[in-house]
């Protein structure tokens, strides 16, 4: 990963954090629902799913109280690798080179 890609990811995470802070402080974030109900979707390009990345994704999901996780570029050929704590696999496209996964909270 090039330094510019790392900077972009840090900026994206900061933007997500700022948006979350605005929602918690009562200020309306851009494009927020007027009902007060906010979808909490975590979308990530994993560039290959590993055990350490799964751990980070679980921490991010807990931090942002995600209800749905959308993963791109999982590079998984088996759904057995797509297991996250407190999440159920809703659907996936398995591929050694690509791969997508959608997970939702259990219960």
N, C-alpha and C positions, 0 to 999 in steps of 0.2 A: 504494500500500500504506500503510495507516495505521500509526502508531507501535506500536499494540498488536499488530498482525500481525507487525511486525519483531521485537518483544520475544519473541513466541511462537516464532518461527523460531529465534532465538538460543537460547532455552531448550531447544528440541528438539535443536539441534545439540550443546549442552552435555550434555544427557542421553545422547545417542548417544556422545559422547566419554567420558563417565564410565563407561558400560556397557562400552565397548571397553577402557578402562583396567582395569576390574575383571577382564575376561576375560584380559587379558595378564598381570596380576599373580597369576593363579591363583585369585582369589576367585570364587566362583560368583555370576553375575548372576542376577537373578530370571528364572525360566522357562528357564534354561539347560539344554541337553541333558546328561544324565549320561554320555554316551559321550565327551564332550570335543570332538565335532565340532559346530561352530557354523555355521549358515547365515549367509552374509554377503550380505544383501539391502539394497540402497539404494533407498528409495522416496521420490520427490519429486513435489510438485505444481509444475510449472515455470511455470504461468501464461503460456504461450507460449514456444516454444523458439527461442532465438537463438544465434548463433555464440558470444557471450560466455558464455551459460548452458551451452552444450555444453562449453566449456573448464572451467568451474567443476565441472560434473558429472564430467568426466574426472579432475580433481584429487581430488574427493571419493571417487570409485571407487578411485583409487590409494591414497589415505590409509587408507581403511577396508578395503582389499583385497576389494572387493565381487566376488561371483561373478555376481550377478543385479542388474539395474537395472530398476525399475518406474517409469515416468513417467506422470503424469497431466496433463491440460490442455496437451497438446503444441501444439495449434492448427496441426497440420501436415496438408496435403492431399496431400503426396508423401512416400513412404518414403525418398526421396533425402536428406531433411534429417535423418533419424534415424540418422546415422552417428557412432559414437563409436569412438575408438581402442581396439583390443583387444577390442571387443565386437561380437557378431553380433546382428542383429535377429531375435528369435524369433517375434514377432507384434506386430501393431499394429491399431488402429482409427483410421482417418484421419478428421479432421473439422476444418473451419475454426474452429468454436466450442469444440470439446471435444478429444478425441483421447487415446489411450492407447498406450503402447509398452512392450514387454518385451524387454530385451536380456540376453544371457548371454555369458560370456567365450568367446572363440574357443579351440578346441582342447580 
